[in-house]
Amino acid sequence: MNGLDEGFIAGYACLSARADLLDRINVFPVADSDTGVNLRISLGPLHCCHGKRDLIADSLFRCATGNSGNIAASFFSEFLRAKDHSDLSGRARKGRDKAWQAVADPRNGTMLNVFDALAEILPQAPLNEEHFPTILATLQEVVLTTTGELADLRSAGVVDSGALGMYLFFDGFFRAVTGYADNNRPLADIFPDLLAISPHFHPEATDSFCVDALIRPTNGQALEQKTASDLGESVVLIPDREQVKLHIHTSDPQELRQKISRLGEIISWSDQSMHNDPAIWRQNLRPDCLHIMTDAAGSLSKELAKRHGITLLDSYIVSDDIARPESLCSPEGIYSRMRAGEKVTTAQASLVERHQLYRAVCEQYGTTLYLCVGSAFTGNFATAVAWKEKHDLGDLLKVIDTGAASGRLAAIALLTARYAQTGKSAHKIISHAEFLVDNCREYVFIDLLRYLVAGGRVSRTSGFFGDLLHMKPVISPSPDGVVKVGMVRNRDAQLAFAEERLRRETTKSKKVFVLLQYSDNEDWVSEMAREWIPARFPEVEIAVEPLSLTSGVHMGPGTWSIAFGPVV
């Protein structure tokens, strides 16, 4: 059997690859379409847990967000501490108990029942390849029964998204641990007609907020579950030494904060609106339309990608020994840490996570075009091609090495997706994507060279003298890697350079799409989009997006970029 570390990495990969599906069927306790996102964030540290499981278990409660994420963190803070395979059943029982105790109003029909079933089956079925199907079948049955347990799930005609998320995790986990090699069935065959919201389901509107707070109770006194329950809805309480993690739904975050502050010191706080997005409920997975996938290393926000039906393959941002998918990170926090001199690095998605995502998009969407970040930047193209040769018997995954990264990749993906939405054939869409690869451009304006030096992109000598002389490089991603295309002294010179290159483009194409990207300078870049470019190029179409954090971490705060391509 394989080690537990490999199991946790594989389990997270299976969950992460289908997070968008979990979001689409999320209706309980609130239909706010964030179960997949919250589980990816909360369990993100499992992405790279080699030799660090006890450390990750200690820190999970700091990463946990949302109802599902906090409950899962309660379970895994125990399950991760298993010393070996024989210790898993005992840790599953402890994790199950901890998860049930964390919820103020625990309900059947949720991931709690998956933890129940796991705690019961592990002592009965030896953990080996022969008994893996028995374990998985038990968990499948639990997920199937969730629909009948909760009224919201029955009305929507779906299984519980949190329970399904845990099923996906344990499928990957036990498959890796036991070495079970047989291909598993598509989810649509296992849970027929239970993975899409009924068109007759209309969730209640909500004006509530999802609050996650870390507090240190006054005088070290324990915070009672009854006290927390009186503060709001969907309360999850996780005690950890002298601190307590609270998850609460409330209609008034400010009033709630005042109440919590009387219970102790607030160490961290976040509140997010739980709005309903009807477009998500009605999203049509059109198998007759070529689906577009790209890397989050292109500067497409998760929101913009979802709006255009694009699937993103995340890299990870590693800070304070915690890994988080880049499209789910807070750029403000990352750049603030970098300016303070803290170490922030990037990491690729695991091989198993990439493989799981290729399979997931083909199962859900049919034929998929993967516009891959350039091979000079990552090995994603080679990985996708190798997977395709071995597993893609139906020739569903089409892969293009764009030679691009950052905003150039975003422009290629976005313009290709827009072209695909006109109903063109797969052949024409792929041809158009290849045209965009040849005709999209990007210029990235670096503020300080020391971040490129730290990442090994330029030598220390050139970095030192560039900053000393106040020179700011202009670079461009190409099939051969990052190419320096100019050096300027200040922001005015950057703008002059951008204007000259954009003017060349507008003389070649009738209509041009411009993508501006910012790091920690959103206000200035947005003002440029509102005033500077329209005054000089009134005909261009402009979008403003954050620079991908994979790029931002290497190029540093103060960086901005302009990418453009022809609109057909």
C-alpha positions as CSV (number, residue, x, y, z in Angstrom):
1,M,0.0,0.0,0.0
2,N,1.1,3.6,-0.6
3,G,1.7,6.2,2.1
4,L,-0.9,8.4,3.7
5,D,0.7,11.5,2.3
6,E,0.0,10.3,-1.2
7,G,-3.6,9.6,-0.2
8,F,-4.2,13.1,1.2
9,I,-2.8,14.7,-1.9
10,A,-4.8,12.4,-4.2
11,G,-8.0,13.0,-2.2
12,Y,-7.6,16.8,-2.4
13,A,-7.0,16.5,-6.1
14,C,-10.2,14.6,-6.7
15,L,-12.2,17.1,-4.7
16,S,-10.5,20.1,-6.3
17,A,-11.0,19.0,-9.9
18,R,-14.8,18.8,-9.4
19,A,-15.2,21.9,-7.2
20,D,-17.2,23.8,-9.8
21,L,-19.7,20.9,-9.8
22,L,-20.0,21.2,-6.0
23,D,-20.7,24.9,-6.4
24,R,-23.4,24.3,-9.0
25,I,-25.4,21.9,-6.8
26,N,-24.9,23.8,-3.5
27,V,-28.4,24.5,-2.0
28,F,-28.0,23.6,1.7
29,P,-27.8,25.3,4.3
30,V,-27.9,28.3,1.9
31,A,-28.0,28.2,-1.9
32,D,-24.9,30.4,-2.3
33,S,-22.9,28.3,-4.7
34,D,-19.6,28.2,-2.7
35,T,-19.2,24.7,-1.3
36,G,-16.5,23.8,-3.8
37,V,-14.7,27.0,-3.3
38,N,-14.8,26.8,0.5
39,L,-13.6,23.2,0.5
40,R,-10.7,24.0,-1.9
41,I,-9.6,26.9,0.3
42,S,-10.1,25.1,3.6
43,L,-8.3,21.9,2.6
44,G,-5.8,23.6,0.3
45,P,-2.8,22.8,2.7
46,L,-3.3,19.1,1.8
47,H,-2.1,19.9,-1.7
48,C,1.5,19.6,-0.5
49,C,1.4,17.7,2.8
50,H,4.5,15.5,2.4
51,G,5.9,15.0,5.9
52,K,3.9,17.9,7.3
53,R,0.6,16.3,8.3
54,D,0.7,17.1,12.0
55,L,1.7,20.7,11.2
56,I,-1.2,21.0,8.7
57,A,-3.6,19.5,11.2
58,D,-2.7,22.2,13.7
59,S,-3.2,25.0,11.2
60,L,-6.4,23.8,9.4
61,F,-8.7,25.9,11.5
62,R,-6.9,29.0,10.3
63,C,-7.6,28.1,6.7
64,A,-11.2,27.0,7.1
65,T,-13.9,29.1,5.6
66,G,-17.6,28.7,5.1
67,N,-19.9,26.1,6.6
68,S,-18.6,23.1,4.7
69,G,-15.0,24.1,5.1
70,N,-15.2,24.5,8.9
71,I,-16.9,21.2,9.4
72,A,-14.4,19.4,7.1
73,A,-11.5,21.1,9.0
74,S,-12.9,19.7,12.2
75,F,-12.8,16.2,10.9
76,F,-9.4,16.4,9.1
77,S,-7.7,18.0,12.1
78,E,-8.0,14.5,13.6
79,F,-7.9,12.3,10.5
80,L,-4.6,13.9,9.4
81,R,-2.9,12.7,12.6
82,A,-3.1,9.0,11.7
83,K,0.4,7.6,12.2
84,D,-0.2,4.7,9.8
85,H,-3.0,2.7,8.0
86,S,-4.0,0.9,11.2
87,D,-4.6,4.2,12.9
88,L,-7.1,5.5,10.4
89,S,-10.2,4.0,11.9
90,G,-9.6,5.4,15.3
91,R,-8.8,8.8,13.9
92,A,-11.9,8.7,11.7
93,R,-14.0,8.2,14.9
94,K,-12.3,11.1,16.7
95,G,-12.7,13.3,13.6
96,R,-16.4,12.3,13.2
97,D,-17.1,13.2,16.9
98,K,-15.3,16.5,16.6
99,A,-17.2,17.4,13.4
100,W,-20.6,16.7,15.0
101,Q,-19.7,18.6,18.1
102,A,-18.6,21.6,16.1
103,V,-22.0,22.2,14.6
104,A,-24.6,24.0,16.7
105,D,-27.5,22.4,14.8
106,P,-26.2,19.2,13.2
107,R,-28.4,17.7,10.4
108,N,-28.6,14.4,8.7
109,G,-28.3,14.6,4.9
110,T,-24.9,16.3,5.1
111,M,-21.2,15.4,5.1
112,L,-21.6,14.5,8.7
113,N,-23.2,11.3,7.6
114,V,-20.3,10.5,5.3
115,F,-18.0,10.8,8.4
116,D,-20.4,8.5,10.3
117,A,-20.3,5.8,7.6
118,L,-16.5,6.1,7.3
119,A,-16.0,5.6,11.1
120,E,-18.3,2.5,10.9
121,I,-16.9,0.8,7.8
122,L,-13.2,1.2,8.4
123,P,-13.0,-1.2,11.4
124,Q,-15.1,-3.8,9.5
125,A,-13.3,-3.8,6.1
126,P,-9.6,-4.4,5.9
127,L,-7.9,-1.5,4.2
128,N,-6.6,-3.1,1.0
129,E,-7.3,-3.2,-2.7
130,E,-9.8,-6.1,-2.4
131,H,-12.0,-4.2,0.0
132,F,-11.8,-0.7,-1.5
133,P,-15.0,-1.2,-3.6
134,T,-16.9,-2.1,-0.3
135,I,-15.7,1.1,1.3
136,L,-16.6,3.2,-1.7
137,A,-20.0,1.6,-2.2
138,T,-20.9,2.4,1.4
139,L,-20.0,6.1,0.9
140,Q,-21.9,6.2,-2.4
141,E,-25.1,5.0,-0.7
142,V,-24.8,7.6,2.0
143,V,-24.5,10.4,-0.6
144,L,-27.5,9.0,-2.5
145,T,-29.6,9.1,0.6
146,T,-28.9,12.8,1.4
147,T,-31.5,13.9,-1.3
148,G,-34.3,12.4,0.8
149,E,-33.1,13.8,4.1
150,L,-33.4,17.5,3.4
151,A,-36.3,19.4,1.9
152,D,-34.0,21.8,-0.1
153,L,-32.2,18.9,-1.7
154,R,-35.5,17.2,-2.6
155,S,-36.8,20.4,-4.2
156,A,-33.6,20.9,-6.1
157,G,-33.3,17.3,-7.1
158,V,-29.6,17.0,-6.1
159,V,-27.4,15.3,-3.6
160,D,-25.8,17.3,-0.8
161,S,-22.7,19.1,-2.3
162,G,-20.7,18.8,1.0
163,A,-21.4,15.1,1.2
164,L,-20.5,14.6,-2.4
165,G,-17.3,16.6,-1.8
166,M,-16.2,14.2,0.9
167,Y,-17.1,11.2,-1.2
168,L,-14.8,12.6,-3.9
169,F,-12.1,13.1,-1.4
170,F,-12.2,9.6,0.0
171,D,-12.5,8.1,-3.4
172,G,-9.2,9.6,-4.3
173,F,-7.7,9.0,-0.8
174,F,-8.4,5.3,-0.6
175,R,-7.7,4.6,-4.2
176,A,-4.2,6.0,-3.7
177,V,-3.6,4.3,-0.3
178,T,-4.8,0.9,-1.4
179,G,-3.3,1.0,-4.9
180,Y,-6.7,0.2,-6.5
181,A,-6.1,0.6,-10.2
182,D,-9.4,0.0,-12.0
183,N,-10.9,3.1,-13.6
184,N,-13.9,4.5,-11.6
185,R,-17.3,5.2,-13.2
186,P,-18.3,8.7,-14.2
187,L,-20.1,10.6,-11.4
188,A,-23.2,11.0,-13.7
189,D,-23.5,7.2,-13.7
190,I,-23.1,6.8,-10.0
191,F,-25.6,9.6,-9.1
192,P,-27.9,9.7,-12.1
193,D,-30.1,12.8,-12.5
194,L,-28.8,14.1,-9.1
195,L,-26.0,16.4,-10.3
196,A,-28.0,19.3,-11.8
197,I,-30.4,21.7,-10.2
198,S,-34.0,21.2,-11.2
199,P,-35.4,24.0,-13.4
200,H,-38.3,24.2,-11.0
201,F,-36.1,25.0,-8.0
202,H,-36.2,28.6,-6.9
203,P,-34.0,29.3,-3.8
204,E,-35.1,31.9,-1.3
205,A,-33.3,35.2,-1.7
206,T,-30.9,36.0,1.1
207,D,-29.3,39.2,2.4
208,S,-27.1,37.3,4.9
209,F,-23.4,37.3,5.3
210,C,-21.0,34.4,5.9
211,V,-18.7,35.3,8.8
212,D,-15.5,33.5,9.8
213,A,-13.8,34.8,12.9
214,L,-10.8,33.7,15.0
215,I,-11.1,34.9,18.6
216,R,-9.2,34.6,21.8
217,P,-11.8,34.3,24.6
218,T,-11.6,36.7,27.6
219,N,-9.4,35.3,30.4
220,G,-8.9,32.0,28.6
221,Q,-12.5,30.9,29.3
222,A,-14.0,28.3,27.0
223,L,-16.7,29.6,24.6
224,E,-19.8,27.5,25.0
225,Q,-21.7,26.1,22.0
226,K,-25.0,27.6,23.5
227,T,-23.5,31.1,23.6
228,A,-22.3,30.8,20.0
229,S,-25.7,29.4,18.9
230,D,-27.4,32.6,20.0
231,L,-25.2,34.7,17.7
232,G,-26.7,33.7,14.4
233,E,-27.4,30.8,12.0
234,S,-25.4,27.8,10.8
235,V,-23.0,28.1,13.6
236,V,-19.8,26.1,13.6
237,L,-17.4,26.4,16.6
238,I,-13.9,24.9,16.6
239,P,-11.9,25.3,19.8
240,D,-8.1,25.2,19.4
241,R,-5.9,25.7,22.5
242,E,-6.5,29.3,23.6
243,Q,-8.3,30.3,20.4
244,V,-11.7,29.6,18.9
245,K,-12.7,29.6,15.3
246,L,-16.3,30.7,14.7
247,H,-18.4,30.4,11.5
248,I,-21.8,32.1,11.5
249,H,-24.4,33.3,9.1
250,T,-25.8,36.8,10.0
251,S,-27.8,39.6,8.4
252,D,-25.7,42.3,10.3
253,P,-21.9,41.7,10.4
254,Q,-21.2,44.9,12.3
255,E,-23.6,44.1,15.1
256,L,-22.3,40.5,15.2
257,R,-18.7,41.8,15.5
258,Q,-19.7,44.0,18.4
259,K,-21.2,41.0,20.2
260,I,-18.2,38.8,19.5
261,S,-15.8,41.5,20.7
262,R,-17.4,41.3,24.1
263,L,-16.5,37.6,24.3
264,G,-12.8,38.1,23.6
265,E,-10.1,39.5,21.3
266,I,-10.9,39.2,17.5
267,I,-7.7,38.0,15.9
268,S,-9.0,37.7,12.4
269,W,-12.3,38.4,10.7
270,S,-13.9,38.0,7.3
271,D,-17.5,38.5,6.1
272,Q,-18.9,37.7,2.6
273,S,-22.3,38.3,1.2
274,M,-24.2,35.1,0.4
275,H,-26.0,36.2,-2.8
276,N,-27.9,33.9,-5.1
277,D,-26.8,33.9,-8.7
278,P,-29.6,32.5,-10.9
279,A,-27.2,32.1,-13.8
280,I,-25.4,29.4,-11.9
281,W,-28.5,27.4,-11.3
282,R,-29.4,27.5,-15.0
283,Q,-25.9,27.0,-16.3
284,N,-26.2,24.7,-19.3
285,L,-23.4,22.2,-19.8
286,R,-23.6,22.2,-23.5
287,P,-22.0,19.0,-24.8
288,D,-22.5,20.2,-28.3
289,C,-20.3,23.3,-27.7
290,L,-16.5,23.1,-27.5
291,H,-15.6,23.8,-23.8
292,I,-12.6,26.0,-23.1
293,M,-10.0,25.4,-20.4
294,T,-6.9,27.3,-19.5
295,D,-4.4,27.9,-16.8
296,A,-5.0,30.4,-14.0
297,A,-1.5,31.6,-14.8
298,G,-3.3,33.6,-17.4
299,S,-4.8,36.7,-15.8
300,L,-8.4,35.6,-15.8
301,S,-10.3,36.0,-12.5
302,K,-12.5,33.2,-11.3
303,E,-15.6,35.4,-11.8
304,L,-14.7,36.3,-15.4
305,A,-13.8,32.7,-16.3
306,K,-17.1,31.5,-14.9
307,R,-19.0,34.2,-16.8
308,H,-17.6,32.8,-20.1
309,G,-17.7,29.2,-19.2
310,I,-13.9,28.7,-18.9
311,T,-12.4,26.1,-16.6
312,L,-9.2,27.2,-14.8
313,L,-6.3,24.9,-13.7
314,D,-4.8,26.6,-10.7
315,S,-1.3,26.8,-9.6
316,Y,-0.8,27.4,-5.8
317,I,0.5,30.4,-3.9
318,V,2.6,29.3,-0.8
319,S,2.8,31.8,2.1
320,D,3.4,31.1,5.7
321,D,3.7,27.4,4.9
322,I,0.1,27.3,3.6
323,A,-0.8,26.6,0.0
324,R,-3.9,28.1,-1.6
325,P,-5.2,27.9,-5.2
326,E,-4.1,31.2,-6.9
327,S,-7.6,32.1,-8.2
328,L,-8.9,31.9,-4.6
329,C,-6.2,34.0,-2.9
330,S,-6.5,37.6,-1.8
331,P,-4.1,39.6,-3.9
332,E,-4.0,42.4,-1.4
333,G,-2.8,40.1,1.3
334,I,-0.1,38.5,-0.9
335,Y,1.3,41.8,-2.1
336,S,1.3,43.3,1.4
337,R,3.3,40.3,2.6
338,M,5.8,40.7,-0.3
339,R,6.3,44.4,0.4
340,A,6.9,43.5,4.1
341,G,9.7,41.2,3.0
342,E,7.9,37.9,3.7
343,K,8.6,34.9,1.5
344,V,5.9,34.0,-1.0
345,T,6.4,31.3,-3.6
346,T,4.4,29.4,-6.2
347,A,3.8,25.7,-6.7
348,Q,2.3,23.6,-9.5
349,A,-0.9,21.6,-9.1
350,S,0.1,18.0,-8.3
351,L,0.3,15.6,-11.2
352,V,-2.8,13.7,-9.9
353,E,-4.8,17.0,-9.6
354,R,-4.0,17.9,-13.2
355,H,-5.0,14.4,-14.4
356,Q,-8.2,14.6,-12.4
357,L,-9.2,17.9,-13.9
358,Y,-8.6,16.7,-17.4
359,R,-10.9,13.8,-16.8
360,A,-13.5,15.9,-15.0
361,V,-13.9,18.5,-17.8
362,C,-14.2,15.8,-20.4
363,E,-16.8,13.9,-18.4
364,Q,-18.8,17.1,-17.7
365,Y,-18.4,19.0,-20.9
366,G,-17.4,16.6,-23.6
367,T,-14.9,17.9,-26.2
368,T,-12.6,20.4,-24.4
369,L,-9.9,22.7,-25.8
370,Y,-7.1,23.2,-23.3
371,L,-5.2,26.5,-24.0
372,C,-2.1,25.6,-22.1
373,V,0.4,28.0,-20.6
374,G,3.6,28.0,-22.7
375,S,6.0,25.1,-22.2
376,A,8.8,27.6,-21.4
377,F,7.0,28.4,-18.2
378,T,5.6,25.1,-16.9
379,G,5.4,21.4,-17.9
380,N,1.6,21.5,-18.2
381,F,1.5,21.0,-21.9
382,A,3.7,17.8,-21.7
383,T,1.6,16.5,-18.8
384,A,-1.7,17.0,-20.7
385,V,-0.4,15.4,-23.9
386,A,1.0,12.4,-21.9
387,W,-2.4,12.0,-20.1
388,K,-4.3,12.3,-23.4
389,E,-2.2,9.6,-25.1
390,K,-2.9,7.1,-22.3
391,H,-6.4,7.9,-21.1
392,D,-8.3,10.0,-23.7
393,L,-9.6,7.2,-25.9
394,G,-12.5,9.3,-27.1
395,D,-10.2,12.2,-28.2
396,L,-12.1,14.7,-26.1
397,L,-9.2,16.8,-24.9
398,K,-7.6,19.1,-27.5
399,V,-4.4,20.7,-26.3
400,I,-2.6,23.8,-27.7
401,D,0.7,25.0,-26.4
402,T,0.0,28.8,-26.6
403,G,3.6,29.8,-25.7
404,A,1.9,32.4,-23.6
405,A,1.4,33.3,-19.9
406,S,-0.2,36.1,-17.9
407,G,-2.4,38.5,-19.8
408,R,-1.5,37.2,-23.3
409,L,-2.9,33.8,-22.3
410,A,-6.0,35.4,-20.8
411,A,-6.7,37.3,-24.0
412,I,-6.3,34.2,-26.1
413,A,-8.6,32.2,-23.8
414,L,-11.2,34.9,-23.4
415,L,-11.4,35.7,-27.1
416,T,-11.6,32.0,-28.0
417,A,-14.4,31.4,-25.5
418,R,-16.3,34.4,-26.9
419,Y,-15.9,33.0,-30.4
420,A,-17.0,29.5,-29.2
421,Q,-20.2,31.0,-27.8
422,T,-21.2,32.0,-31.4
423,G,-21.9,28.3,-32.1
424,K,-19.0,27.7,-34.5
425,S,-17.8,24.2,-35.1
426,A,-15.0,22.7,-33.0
427,H,-12.6,22.8,-36.0
428,K,-13.3,26.6,-36.6
429,I,-12.9,27.4,-32.9
430,I,-9.5,25.6,-32.7
431,S,-8.4,27.4,-35.9
432,H,-9.4,30.7,-34.4
433,A,-7.5,29.9,-31.2
434,E,-4.4,29.2,-33.2
435,F,-4.9,32.6,-35.0
436,L,-5.1,34.3,-31.6
437,V,-1.9,32.6,-30.4
438,D,-0.1,34.2,-33.4
439,N,-1.7,37.6,-33.0
440,C,-2.2,38.4,-29.3
441,R,0.6,40.4,-27.6
442,E,1.4,41.5,-24.1
443,Y,3.8,44.0,-22.4
444,V,4.5,43.7,-18.7
445,F,5.9,46.8,-16.9
446,I,8.0,45.9,-13.8
447,D,8.3,48.4,-11.0
448,L,11.2,46.8,-9.0
449,L,13.7,44.3,-10.3
450,R,14.4,42.7,-6.9
451,Y,11.4,40.3,-7.1
452,L,12.6,39.0,-10.5
453,V,16.1,38.6,-9.0
454,A,14.7,36.7,-6.0
455,G,12.8,34.3,-8.4
456,G,15.9,33.8,-10.5
457,R,14.5,35.6,-13.5
458,V,17.4,38.0,-13.8
459,S,20.9,38.1,-12.3
460,R,21.6,39.8,-9.0
461,T,24.0,42.2,-10.7
462,S,21.6,43.4,-13.3
463,G,18.8,43.6,-10.7
464,F,20.9,45.7,-8.4
465,F,22.0,48.2,-11.1
466,G,18.5,48.3,-12.6
467,D,17.1,49.5,-9.2
468,L,20.1,51.7,-8.5
469,L,19.6,53.5,-11.8
470,H,15.8,53.5,-11.4
471,M,15.3,51.6,-14.6
472,K,12.1,49.6,-15.1
473,P,12.2,46.7,-17.5
474,V,9.4,45.9,-20.0
475,I,9.1,42.2,-20.7
476,S,6.9,40.0,-22.8
477,P,6.0,36.3,-22.5
478,S,7.0,34.3,-25.6
479,P,7.3,30.7,-26.7
480,D,10.9,30.9,-25.6
481,G,10.2,32.4,-22.2
482,V,10.2,35.9,-20.9
483,V,11.8,38.3,-23.3
484,K,13.0,41.8,-22.3
485,V,11.7,44.3,-24.9
486,G,12.7,47.6,-23.4
487,M,13.9,49.6,-20.4
488,V,12.2,52.8,-19.2
489,R,12.8,55.2,-16.3
490,N,9.4,56.0,-14.9
491,R,5.6,55.6,-15.2
492,D,5.3,58.2,-17.9
493,A,7.8,56.3,-20.1
494,Q,5.8,53.1,-19.4
495,L,2.7,54.8,-20.7
496,A,4.5,56.1,-23.8
497,F,5.8,52.6,-24.5
498,A,2.3,51.1,-24.1
499,E,0.8,53.8,-26.4
500,E,3.3,53.2,-29.2
501,R,2.8,49.4,-29.1
502,L,-1.0,49.7,-29.0
503,R,-1.0,52.2,-31.8
504,R,0.8,49.6,-34.0
505,E,-2.0,47.1,-33.2
506,T,-4.9,49.4,-33.9
507,T,-3.4,50.2,-37.4
508,K,-3.5,46.4,-38.1
509,S,-6.9,45.4,-36.8
510,K,-10.3,47.0,-37.2
511,K,-11.3,46.2,-33.6
512,V,-8.9,45.5,-30.7
513,F,-9.5,44.0,-27.3
514,V,-7.3,45.4,-24.5
515,L,-6.8,43.7,-21.2
516,L,-5.2,45.8,-18.5
517,Q,-3.8,44.0,-15.4
518,Y,-2.9,45.3,-12.0
519,S,-1.0,44.1,-9.0
520,D,-1.4,46.3,-6.0
521,N,-2.1,49.4,-8.2
522,E,-5.7,48.8,-9.1
523,D,-6.8,52.4,-8.7
524,W,-4.2,53.7,-11.1
525,V,-4.7,51.0,-13.7
526,S,-8.5,51.5,-13.5
527,E,-8.1,55.2,-14.0
528,M,-6.0,54.5,-17.1
529,A,-8.8,52.3,-18.5
530,R,-11.4,55.0,-17.8
531,E,-9.5,58.0,-19.1
532,W,-6.0,57.5,-20.6
533,I,-6.7,54.8,-23.2
534,P,-10.2,56.0,-24.3
535,A,-8.8,59.5,-24.9
536,R,-6.3,58.1,-27.3
537,F,-8.0,54.9,-28.6
538,P,-11.8,55.5,-28.4
539,E,-12.6,52.4,-30.6
540,V,-10.9,49.7,-28.5
541,E,-12.7,47.4,-26.1
542,I,-11.1,47.5,-22.6
543,A,-11.2,45.0,-19.7
544,V,-9.4,45.4,-16.3
545,E,-8.4,42.3,-14.3
546,P,-5.9,41.4,-11.6
547,L,-2.6,40.1,-12.8
548,S,-2.4,36.4,-12.2
549,L,-0.7,35.7,-8.9
550,T,1.7,33.2,-10.4
551,S,3.0,36.2,-12.4
552,G,2.6,38.7,-9.7
553,V,4.6,36.8,-7.1
554,H,7.5,36.5,-9.5
555,M,7.3,40.1,-10.8
556,G,6.3,41.8,-7.6
557,P,4.1,44.6,-6.4
558,G,3.8,47.7,-8.6
559,T,3.8,45.6,-11.8
560,W,1.1,46.2,-14.4
561,S,0.5,44.9,-17.9
562,I,-1.3,45.5,-21.1
563,A,-2.3,42.7,-23.4
564,F,-4.3,42.9,-26.6
565,G,-5.7,40.9,-29.5
566,P,-7.9,41.3,-32.6
567,V,-11.7,40.9,-32.2
568,V,-13.3,39.1,-35.1
